[in-house]
């Protein structure tokens, strides 16, 4: 079949990796004709396609497809997407991200594409927006939902969020976990000593890691505040922050004011293929984001055999099973967060037990081949329905 994926930008991120794996799997495993339509990959996260991972995939970059709302450029981007799709004549258009999803679905709908899908990696509306902005994004998503045949949720929580907001009916949504290459995570610990030596971390130190952009609503400040409690009882703990972003200086100042300079290590921007080795250097992962569909760092850590402490938001409870693969904490409950970190830092056997259960439960579920197989089945189902007149 002929499949066109549309995404706003191919920065280094979970939604982008998901999309790239799907495109490459469709080509390599099934022999499908695939194109990826995207805008400029601008941002401190880095360009995923600059890392040589496209591997023969046809990528079309549209200069006017940008993340920020810009009526003139958005109109130009819509026209460009529509023309690109008209030239390619796809059987399937699969969109991702807010802007790419809205414009891509509109263009595909205008052309009568037989199968139109959109993956909800994370809703563009959330409680931390002003009411007018939240209403605007809800209205846009509700309209776009009518222009596609199926919405793919990366977690059941995304479906609940959309249905609670009356954006779409639950029966139009299907959950497909965001796939990845799980093998490097299974071997993560082989890098443990080398990475620790490079970072100046001792063999006897317990490493609490966090993988996230240094950005708003990612909760780094909460972790730093919790760390002030943790270090009072555990002199051998280190905190490893993977990622970069606009809050680097602000967070560095917070760490300095707390007197924790010797307890925190920033890695800066890390290529996705290096994440497994950094997980291998950790003993547990903490996830304190206030909104996220289902952060890839959670299953990645569990597949690597590391337990996770996470805020109980969005899709996190679907993989962080409280007391089985890690612990859940109410968002913003810093005292409870500190208590759980203290508990895991002090109990090596518990860390091994929780991490082992996570690896057993989620390794196969998050293979990218599993994701692509399920998505392709959905493509075929929609095409069959369309051929039979069920639009």
C-alpha positions in Angstrom: 0.0 0.0 0.0 1.0 3.7 -0.3 1.3 5.4 3.0 2.0 9.0 3.8 3.0 10.1 7.3 2.6 13.8 8.3 4.3 15.3 11.4 5.1 18.9 12.3 8.8 18.4 12.9 11.3 15.5 13.3 13.1 16.6 16.4 14.6 14.1 18.7 11.5 12.9 20.6 9.2 10.0 21.3 6.5 10.8 18.8 9.2 11.3 16.1 10.9 8.0 16.9 7.6 6.2 16.8 6.8 7.7 13.4 10.2 6.9 11.9 10.1 3.3 13.1 6.6 2.9 11.6 7.8 4.3 8.2 10.9 2.2 8.1 9.1 -1.0 9.1 6.4 -0.5 6.5 9.1 -0.3 3.8 11.4 -3.0 5.1 9.0 -5.6 6.4 6.0 -5.1 4.1 7.4 -3.5 1.0 5.0 -0.6 1.2 5.6 2.7 -0.6 6.1 5.3 2.1 6.7 9.1 2.3 7.2 11.3 5.4 6.0 14.9 5.2 7.4 17.2 7.8 8.4 20.7 8.6 11.8 22.1 9.6 13.2 20.3 12.6 13.9 23.4 14.7 14.5 23.3 18.4 17.2 22.5 21.0 16.3 18.8 21.0 18.1 18.3 17.7 17.1 16.9 14.3 16.3 13.1 14.4 16.8 12.8 10.6 20.3 14.4 10.8 21.5 11.3 12.5 21.4 9.1 9.4 18.4 7.1 10.6 16.1 7.7 7.6 17.7 4.8 5.7 16.3 5.5 2.2 12.9 6.9 3.4 11.6 9.6 1.2 11.3 12.7 3.3 9.6 15.9 2.1 10.3 19.0 4.2 7.8 21.8 3.8 9.2 25.1 5.1 5.8 26.6 6.1 4.9 23.6 8.3 5.8 25.1 11.7 4.8 24.4 15.2 3.6 28.0 16.1 0.2 29.2 15.0 0.7 31.5 11.9 -2.4 31.8 9.7 -0.5 32.8 6.6 2.1 30.0 6.9 -0.5 27.5 8.0 -2.5 28.2 4.9 0.6 27.7 2.7 1.5 24.5 4.6 -2.0 23.2 4.0 -1.8 23.8 0.3 1.7 22.2 0.2 0.5 19.1 2.1 -2.5 18.8 -0.2 -0.4 19.1 -3.3 2.2 16.6 -2.0 -0.6 14.1 -1.2 -2.2 14.7 -4.6 1.0 13.8 -6.3 1.7 10.7 -4.2 -1.9 9.4 -4.3 -1.7 7.5 -0.9 -4.0 4.8 0.3 -3.3 5.8 3.9 -2.5 9.2 5.5 -1.3 8.8 9.1 -0.8 12.1 11.0 1.1 13.0 14.2 1.4 16.1 16.5 -1.0 19.0 16.8 -0.2 21.1 13.7 0.7 18.2 11.4 -2.4 16.4 12.6 -4.8 19.2 12.0 -3.4 20.3 8.6 -2.7 16.7 7.4 -6.2 15.4 8.2 -7.7 18.4 6.5 -5.7 17.9 3.3 -6.3 14.1 3.3 -10.0 14.7 3.8 -10.2 17.2 1.0 -8.7 14.7 -1.3 -10.9 11.8 -0.2 -8.0 9.6 0.9 -9.4 6.1 1.7 -7.8 5.7 5.1 -7.0 8.7 7.4 -5.6 8.1 10.9 -4.1 10.3 13.6 -1.9 9.2 16.5 -2.5 11.0 19.8 0.9 11.1 21.4 -0.3 13.8 23.8 -3.3 16.1 23.6 -2.6 19.7 22.7 -5.0 20.9 25.4 -4.3 20.6 29.1 -5.3 22.2 32.4 -2.2 24.4 32.5 -3.5 26.5 29.6 -5.8 29.5 29.8 -9.4 28.7 29.2 -9.6 30.4 25.8 -6.5 28.6 24.5 -7.8 25.3 25.9 -11.2 25.8 24.2 -9.5 26.7 20.9 -7.4 23.5 20.8 -10.3 21.4 21.8 -12.4 22.8 19.0 -9.6 22.2 16.5 -9.2 18.6 17.6 -12.9 18.0 17.6 -13.2 19.2 14.0 -10.1 17.2 12.9 -11.4 14.1 14.6 -14.4 14.2 12.2 -12.0 14.2 9.3 -10.3 10.9 10.0 -11.4 7.3 10.3 -9.5 6.3 13.4 -7.5 7.9 16.2 -4.6 5.9 17.6 -3.9 6.5 21.3 -0.4 5.7 22.6 -2.1 4.9 26.0 -5.7 4.2 27.2 -5.4 7.4 29.1 -5.3 9.4 25.8 -8.6 7.9 24.8 -10.1 8.8 28.2 -8.8 12.3 27.9 -10.3 12.8 24.4 -13.7 11.3 25.4 -13.9 13.2 28.6 -13.3 16.4 26.6 -16.0 15.3 24.2 -13.6 15.5 21.3 -14.4 12.0 19.9 -16.4 8.9 20.8 -14.4 6.1 22.4 -15.2 3.6 19.7 -13.3 5.7 17.2 -10.1 5.2 19.2 -7.7 2.3 19.4 -4.7 2.0 21.7 -1.4 1.0 20.1 1.7 1.4 22.3 4.5 3.4 20.9 7.1 1.0 19.6 10.9 1.1 19.9 14.0 -1.1 19.4 13.9 -3.0 22.7 17.1 -5.0 22.2 19.6 -2.3 23.3 17.6 -1.8 26.5 17.8 -5.5 27.3 21.6 -5.2 27.2 21.8 -1.8 28.9 23.8 -3.0 31.9 26.7 -4.0 29.8 27.6 -0.2 29.6 27.1 0.4 33.3 30.8 0.6 34.5 32.1 2.5 31.5 29.4 5.2 31.6 29.7 5.6 35.3 33.4 6.1 35.0 32.9 8.7 32.3 30.5 10.6 34.5 32.6 10.3 37.6 30.1 8.1 39.4 31.4 5.6 41.9 30.5 1.9 42.0 28.9 2.2 45.4 26.7 5.2 44.5 23.0 4.8 43.7 22.0 6.7 40.6 18.5 8.2 40.3 17.9 9.2 36.7 15.5 11.4 34.8 15.1 11.5 31.1 13.3 14.6 29.8 13.7 18.0 28.1 14.7 20.7 30.5 11.4 22.4 29.8 8.2 23.6 31.6 5.9 21.0 33.1 8.6 18.3 33.1 9.0 18.6 36.9 12.8 18.9 37.2 12.3 21.5 40.0 10.2 18.9 42.0 13.0 16.3 41.7 15.6 18.8 42.9 13.4 19.8 45.9 12.8 16.1 46.7 16.6 15.5 46.5 17.2 17.9 49.4 15.3 15.3 51.6 16.8 12.2 50.0 20.5 13.3 50.6 19.8 13.6 54.3 19.5 9.9 54.7 21.6 8.6 51.8 25.0 10.0 51.3 25.7 7.7 48.3 22.9 9.0 46.0 23.5 10.8 42.7 21.0 12.3 40.4 21.5 12.0 36.6 19.5 14.4 34.3 19.4 13.3 30.7 18.4 16.0 28.2 18.7 19.7 27.6 16.5 22.7 27.1 15.6 26.3 28.0 15.6 25.7 31.8 19.2 24.6 32.1 20.4 27.7 33.7 17.4 28.1 36.0 17.7 24.5 37.2 21.5 24.8 37.7 20.8 27.8 39.9 18.2 25.9 41.9 20.7 23.0 42.5 23.4 25.5 43.5 21.1 27.3 46.0 20.2 23.9 47.5 23.9 23.0 47.9 23.5 19.9 45.7 26.1 20.7 43.0 28.0 17.5 43.9 24.9 15.4 43.7 23.6 16.3 40.2 25.0 15.5 36.8 23.7 17.0 33.5 24.5 15.1 30.4 23.1 17.6 27.9 21.4 16.5 24.7 21.8 12.7 24.2 21.1 10.9 20.9 18.3 8.3 21.2 20.7 5.5 20.5 22.7 6.4 23.6 19.8 6.3 26.0 20.2 2.5 26.8 23.7 3.0 28.1 22.7 5.9 30.3 19.8 3.7 31.7 22.4 1.0 32.4 24.2 3.5 34.6 21.1 4.2 36.6 19.6 2.3 39.4 16.1 3.7 39.1 14.2 6.3 37.0 12.1 9.1 38.3 9.4 10.7 36.0 7.9 13.9 37.3 6.2 15.4 34.2 2.9 17.0 34.8 1.5 16.0 31.4 2.7 13.4 28.9 0.9 10.8 26.8 3.1 7.9 27.7 6.7 8.9 28.0 9.0 6.4 26.2 11.4 6.7 29.1 9.1 4.6 31.3 8.9 1.4 29.3 12.5 1.9 28.3 13.6 1.9 31.9 11.5 -1.1 32.7 12.8 -3.1 29.8 16.3 -2.2 31.0 15.3 -3.7 34.3 15.1 -0.4 36.2 12.2 0.4 38.5 10.3 3.7 38.0 8.8 6.2 40.3 6.4 8.4 38.4 3.7 11.0 38.8 0.4 9.3 38.3 -0.5 11.2 35.1 -1.9 10.3 31.7 -0.5 6.9 30.6 2.1 6.4 33.3 -0.1 4.0 35.4 -0.4 1.7 32.5 3.2 0.7 32.8 4.2 1.9 36.3 2.1 -0.6 38.2 2.2 0.6 41.8 4.1 -1.9 43.9 4.8 -4.2 41.0 7.0 -2.3 38.5 7.6 0.8 40.5 5.7 3.4 42.5 3.1 6.1 41.6 3.0 9.4 43.3 0.3 12.2 43.0 1.6 15.0 40.8 3.2 17.7 42.9 3.4 15.5 46.1 7.1 16.2 46.7 7.1 14.7 50.2 5.8 11.4 48.9 8.2 11.5 46.0 11.1 11.9 48.3 9.9 9.1 50.5 9.6 6.7 47.6 13.1 7.6 46.3 14.5 7.1 49.8 12.8 3.7 49.9 14.2 2.5 46.6 17.7 4.0 47.0 18.0 2.0 50.3 16.7 -1.4 49.0 18.7 -3.0 46.2 16.6 -6.2 46.2 13.4 -4.2 45.8 14.9 -2.4 42.9 15.8 -5.7 41.2 12.4 -7.2 41.8 10.4 -4.3 40.5 12.7 -3.8 37.5 12.6 -7.5 36.7 8.8 -7.5 36.7 8.7 -4.5 34.4 11.1 -6.2 31.9 9.0 -9.3 31.8 5.7 -7.5 31.3 6.6 -4.9 28.7 9.5 -6.1 26.5 7.3 -7.6 23.7 4.5 -5.1 24.1 6.8 -2.2 23.1 8.7 -3.8 20.2 8.4 -1.5 17.1 7.6 -4.5 15.0 4.6 -5.2 17.2 3.4 -1.6 16.8 3.8 -1.6 13.0 2.0 -4.9 12.6 -1.0 -3.7 14.6 -1.1 -0.4 12.8 -0.9 -2.0 9.4 -3.8 -4.3 10.4 -5.8 -1.1 11.2 -4.9 0.4 7.9 -6.2 -2.7 6.1 -9.4 -2.8 8.1 -10.2 0.9 7.3 -9.4 0.3 3.6 -11.6 -2.7 3.5 -14.4 -0.7 5.2 -13.9 2.2 2.7 -14.0 -0.2 -0.3 -17.3 -1.4 1.1 -18.8 2.0 1.4 -18.3 2.4 5.1 -16.7 5.9 5.3 
